[in-house]
Amino acid sequence: MVPFAGYLMPVQYPMGVLKEHLHTRSAAGLFDVSHMGQIRVSGPNAAAALEAMLPIDVLGLPVDRQRYGLLTNEVGGVIDDLMVANCGDYFHLVVNAACKEADLAHLRASLPSSVKCEYLADQALLALQGPSARAVLARLAPSVAELAFMETAHIEVDGVACWLSCSGYTGEDGFELSIPNDQVESLAKRLLAEPEVELIGLGARDSLRLEAGLCLYGHELNECTTPIEASLLWAISPVRRPGGERSGGYPGADVIGQQIEQGCQRKRVLLDIDGRAPVRDGAEVVLDDGTVIGQVCSGGFGPSVSKPIAMAYVDSAALAAGNALFAAVRGKRIGVTPRAKPYITQRYFRG
């Protein structure tokens, strides 16, 4: 157990990080992610009010669908990344644990008085992830069988009223379930009674998301890093980009719009690493002559690919030039090569 965002969190369970990781890739892993923040936004013009804070298409988000979103500041930096779901008469937001108090204050200060913003302190959150997750959950709630990636539903799971989304943080098919606090333990035990399901801790959660090429706030994202630098252009809805039907209108739109059209000085990339030595967070990325042109933001071992893996921010000009790159690790240089795709194939169920 380790301190994490004001909570004590399990790094691993008895299986250990390596086996937990591989079990999630081959069967189903259950994550207690109740430390994440859940926020309900409702009221007249809630969609338009949220769209003024996020560079995504909230007005066009269908009921029972969610989108990945970014809260940005006036210089285009990322205050937090989050999920935004349209539940009909309200929006359900899931935000990062370390940012949730600041996010809530930011939302309340920025949203008009006609829009209500509630923190859902009485709701816990579980994530069931992996190729067997759908079959397991369908035994307890048959209607989830056809739920596609980024769809959401209010549903009973083994008699417990839940709000769930077909999404996750592993690159695998799976679900996140918002459950009343007083019922989450019993439902977790019910899920763990299924033979495919094992508890998974923070260690494997990190290696799973890194293999899938997914950002972690505080590592890849922060208030000084823009979505374009973070290679998250896909997360800015086309209608909100320059030339789009509702372009701009959110904090930092001028900076982000300029970077979309003209590029930026650094970019987030995934790295293939020569040899077996790990390349950790903070390692410098250098040219052959020792010039520092970047820094690793996340690094570790990828159990699914059985090799070291990493993400880094690297000078855009050096990337375009195709220069040989190295990671400086304990006085040695390890060859690294930018790669275009995640280390594993994302296996989201799209119907």
C-alpha positions in Angstrom: 0.0 0.0 0.0 1.3 3.4 -0.9 0.1 7.0 -0.6 -1.5 8.2 -3.8 -3.5 11.5 -4.3 -4.5 11.5 -0.6 -5.4 7.8 -0.5 -3.7 4.6 0.5 -3.6 2.5 -2.7 -2.5 -1.1 -3.5 0.5 -1.2 -5.8 -0.1 -5.0 -6.1 -2.1 -7.9 -4.8 -0.7 -11.4 -4.1 -0.3 -12.2 -7.8 2.3 -9.4 -8.2 2.5 -6.7 -10.9 3.7 -8.9 -13.7 1.1 -11.6 -13.4 -1.7 -9.0 -12.7 -0.7 -7.2 -15.9 -0.7 -10.4 -18.0 -3.9 -11.6 -16.4 -5.7 -8.4 -17.5 -4.4 -8.9 -21.1 -5.6 -12.5 -21.2 -8.8 -12.6 -19.0 -10.3 -9.9 -16.7 -8.8 -7.6 -14.1 -10.8 -5.7 -11.5 -9.5 -2.3 -10.4 -10.8 -0.2 -7.5 -10.6 3.3 -8.9 -12.9 4.9 -6.4 -10.2 7.6 -5.7 -11.2 9.1 -9.1 -13.6 12.1 -8.9 -17.2 11.9 -10.2 -19.1 15.1 -10.9 -22.6 15.8 -12.1 -23.3 18.9 -14.1 -26.9 19.8 -14.8 -29.2 22.7 -15.6 -30.2 24.9 -18.5 -27.5 25.2 -21.2 -25.2 22.8 -19.4 -23.9 21.5 -22.7 -23.0 25.0 -24.0 -21.5 25.9 -20.7 -19.2 22.8 -20.7 -18.3 23.4 -24.3 -17.0 26.8 -23.3 -14.5 25.1 -21.0 -13.5 22.1 -23.1 -12.2 21.8 -26.7 -14.7 19.0 -27.5 -18.1 18.7 -29.1 -20.4 18.7 -26.1 -23.4 20.1 -27.9 -23.3 17.2 -30.4 -22.6 14.5 -27.9 -25.5 12.0 -28.1 -27.4 10.8 -25.0 -25.7 7.7 -23.5 -22.4 8.5 -25.1 -19.2 9.8 -23.6 -16.1 11.6 -24.9 -12.5 12.0 -23.7 -12.0 15.7 -22.8 -9.4 18.2 -21.6 -9.8 21.1 -19.3 -7.5 23.8 -20.6 -6.1 27.1 -19.2 -5.6 30.4 -20.9 -2.1 29.4 -22.3 -3.4 26.1 -23.7 -2.1 24.0 -20.9 -4.0 21.0 -19.6 -5.6 21.5 -16.2 -6.9 17.9 -16.3 -8.0 15.2 -18.7 -11.4 13.6 -18.0 -14.4 11.7 -19.4 -17.6 13.6 -20.2 -20.9 11.6 -20.6 -24.3 12.8 -21.7 -26.8 11.1 -19.4 -29.9 13.0 -20.8 -30.8 15.5 -18.1 -27.2 15.8 -16.8 -23.6 15.3 -17.7 -21.4 12.8 -15.7 -17.7 13.7 -15.5 -15.0 11.4 -14.3 -11.8 13.3 -13.3 -8.4 12.4 -11.9 -8.0 11.9 -8.2 -5.1 14.4 -7.7 -7.0 17.1 -9.6 -10.6 16.6 -8.5 -10.8 19.3 -5.8 -9.2 21.9 -8.2 -11.4 20.7 -11.0 -14.5 21.1 -8.9 -13.5 24.6 -7.9 -12.6 25.5 -11.5 -15.9 24.2 -12.8 -18.0 26.0 -10.1 -16.1 29.3 -10.8 -16.5 29.1 -14.5 -20.0 27.6 -15.1 -22.9 30.1 -15.0 -25.1 30.2 -11.9 -27.9 28.4 -13.7 -25.7 25.3 -14.1 -25.4 23.0 -11.0 -22.2 21.2 -10.3 -22.3 18.4 -7.7 -19.5 16.2 -6.4 -20.8 12.6 -6.1 -19.1 11.6 -2.8 -21.6 8.7 -2.3 -20.4 6.9 -5.5 -17.5 4.5 -5.8 -15.9 3.4 -9.1 -14.8 0.0 -10.3 -13.1 -0.9 -13.6 -13.4 -4.4 -15.1 -11.0 -4.7 -18.0 -9.8 -7.4 -20.3 -10.9 -9.8 -23.1 -13.2 -11.7 -20.7 -14.7 -8.6 -19.1 -17.7 -8.4 -21.4 -18.7 -12.1 -20.9 -18.2 -11.8 -17.1 -20.4 -8.7 -16.8 -23.0 -10.1 -19.2 -23.7 -13.0 -16.8 -24.8 -10.5 -14.2 -26.3 -7.9 -16.6 -27.1 -9.4 -20.0 -27.8 -6.1 -21.7 -24.2 -5.0 -21.5 -23.2 -7.6 -24.1 -23.8 -5.2 -27.0 -22.6 -2.0 -25.4 -20.0 -0.5 -27.7 -16.9 1.5 -26.8 -17.8 4.9 -25.3 -21.5 4.0 -24.8 -23.0 4.4 -21.4 -26.0 3.1 -19.6 -28.0 3.0 -16.3 -28.3 -0.6 -15.5 -28.7 -3.2 -12.7 -25.7 -5.5 -12.1 -26.6 -8.4 -9.9 -29.4 -6.3 -8.5 -27.2 -3.2 -7.8 -28.2 0.0 -9.6 -25.1 1.2 -11.5 -24.1 3.8 -14.1 -21.5 2.3 -16.4 -19.5 3.2 -19.4 -17.8 0.9 -22.0 -14.3 2.4 -21.5 -11.1 2.0 -19.5 -7.4 2.7 -19.2 -5.8 -0.5 -20.4 -6.3 -0.6 -24.1 -8.6 -3.6 -23.6 -12.3 -4.0 -23.9 -14.0 -3.3 -20.6 -16.3 -1.2 -18.4 -16.2 1.4 -15.6 -19.0 1.1 -13.1 -20.2 3.9 -10.8 -21.8 2.2 -7.7 -23.2 3.4 -4.4 -20.6 3.3 -1.7 -22.6 1.0 0.5 -22.9 -1.6 -2.3 -19.5 -1.5 -4.0 -17.8 -4.1 -1.7 -20.5 -6.7 -2.2 -20.5 -6.2 -6.0 -16.7 -6.4 -6.2 -16.8 -9.7 -4.3 -19.5 -11.0 -6.7 -17.3 -10.1 -9.7 -14.3 -11.7 -8.1 -16.2 -14.9 -7.6 -16.1 -15.3 -11.4 -13.2 -17.5 -12.4 -11.7 -15.1 -15.0 -11.5 -12.1 -12.6 -8.5 -11.1 -10.4 -7.8 -7.9 -8.4 -5.3 -5.6 -10.1 -3.2 -2.9 -8.4 -1.6 0.5 -9.3 1.6 -1.1 -10.7 -0.1 -3.1 -13.4 -2.6 -0.2 -14.1 0.4 1.9 -15.0 2.2 -0.6 -17.2 -1.1 -1.5 -19.0 -1.8 2.2 -19.8 1.8 2.8 -20.9 1.7 -0.2 -23.3 -1.5 1.2 -24.7 0.1 4.7 -25.2 -2.3 6.4 -22.8 -1.4 9.6 -21.0 -1.1 10.0 -17.2 -1.8 13.4 -15.7 1.3 14.7 -13.9 3.6 12.8 -16.3 2.5 13.4 -19.9 0.0 16.1 -19.1 0.2 19.3 -17.0 -0.7 23.0 -17.0 2.3 23.8 -19.1 1.7 21.2 -21.8 -0.8 21.7 -24.6 -2.9 19.0 -26.2 -1.0 19.4 -29.5 2.4 18.9 -27.8 0.9 15.8 -26.1 -0.1 14.4 -29.6 -3.8 14.6 -28.6 -5.1 16.4 -31.7 -7.6 13.6 -32.0 -9.1 14.7 -28.6 -10.0 18.1 -30.0 -13.3 17.7 -31.9 -13.2 18.8 -35.6 -16.0 21.3 -35.0 -13.8 23.0 -32.4 -10.7 23.2 -34.5 -9.7 26.3 -36.7 -12.2 26.4 -39.5 -14.7 24.2 -37.7 -18.3 25.2 -37.2 -17.8 26.1 -33.6 -14.0 26.7 -33.5 -12.4 28.2 -30.5 -14.3 29.7 -27.6 -12.5 27.7 -24.9 -9.6 28.7 -22.7 -6.3 28.7 -24.6 -8.0 28.3 -28.0 -5.7 30.8 -29.7 -2.6 29.0 -28.6 -3.9 25.6 -29.4 -5.4 26.7 -32.8 -2.0 28.2 -33.8 -0.2 25.0 -32.9 -2.7 22.9 -34.9 -2.0 25.0 -38.0 1.7 25.8 -37.5 3.0 22.9 -35.3 4.8 23.2 -32.0 8.4 22.9 -30.7 8.1 19.5 -29.0 5.9 16.4 -29.3 5.0 13.4 -27.2 6.3 10.2 -28.7 6.5 6.5 -27.8 10.0 5.0 -27.9 11.4 1.7 -29.0 14.4 1.0 -26.8 17.5 -0.9 -27.7 18.5 -3.7 -25.4 16.9 -4.7 -22.1 17.9 -1.9 -19.7 14.9 0.2 -18.5 14.6 3.8 -19.3 12.8 5.6 -16.5 10.9 8.9 -16.0 13.2 11.9 -16.1 15.9 10.4 -18.4 17.2 12.9 -20.9 16.8 12.2 -24.6 20.0 13.3 -26.5 21.6 13.4 -29.9 24.8 11.6 -30.8 26.8 14.7 -29.8 25.2 14.9 -26.4 22.8 17.7 -27.1 19.7 17.4 -24.9 16.5 17.4 -27.1 13.9 15.8 -24.8 13.0 14.0 -21.7 11.3 10.8 -20.8 7.9 11.3 -19.1 7.0 7.7 -18.4 9.1 4.6 -18.6 9.2 1.0 -17.4 8.9 -2.6 -18.5 6.1 -3.8 -20.8 5.1 -7.4 -19.7 3.0 -8.0 -22.8 5.9 -7.2 -25.2 8.6 -8.4 -22.8 10.8 -5.3 -23.2 11.4 -1.8 -21.8 9.0 0.8 -23.0 8.8 4.6 -22.6 7.1 7.9 -23.7 9.0 11.1 -24.0 8.7 14.8 -25.1 11.2 15.4 -27.9 12.1 18.4 -30.0 10.0 18.5 -33.1 12.8 19.5 -35.4 15.0 16.6 -34.3 12.1 14.3 -34.9 11.5 15.7 -38.4 15.2 15.4 -39.2 15.3 11.7 -38.3 18.4 12.1 -36.2 19.7 9.1 -34.2 18.3 9.5 -30.6 19.6 8.1 -27.3 18.4 8.0 -23.7 21.0 9.0 -21.1 20.8 6.4 -18.3 23.4 6.4 -15.5 26.2 7.8 -17.7 25.4 5.5 -20.7 23.6 6.1 -23.9 20.8 3.7 -25.0 19.5 3.9 -28.5 15.8 4.9 -28.8 13.6 5.1 -31.8 10.2 7.0 -32.0 7.3 4.7 -32.9 4.0 5.6 -34.5 1.7 3.2 -32.7 1.1 1.9 -29.1 3.0 -1.2 -28.1 -0.2 -3.3 -28.1 -3.2 -3.3 -30.4 -6.1 -1.6 -28.6 -9.0 -4.0 -28.5 -12.0 -1.8 -27.9 -15.4 -3.3 -28.8 -17.0 -1.0 -31.4 -20.1 -3.1 -32.2 
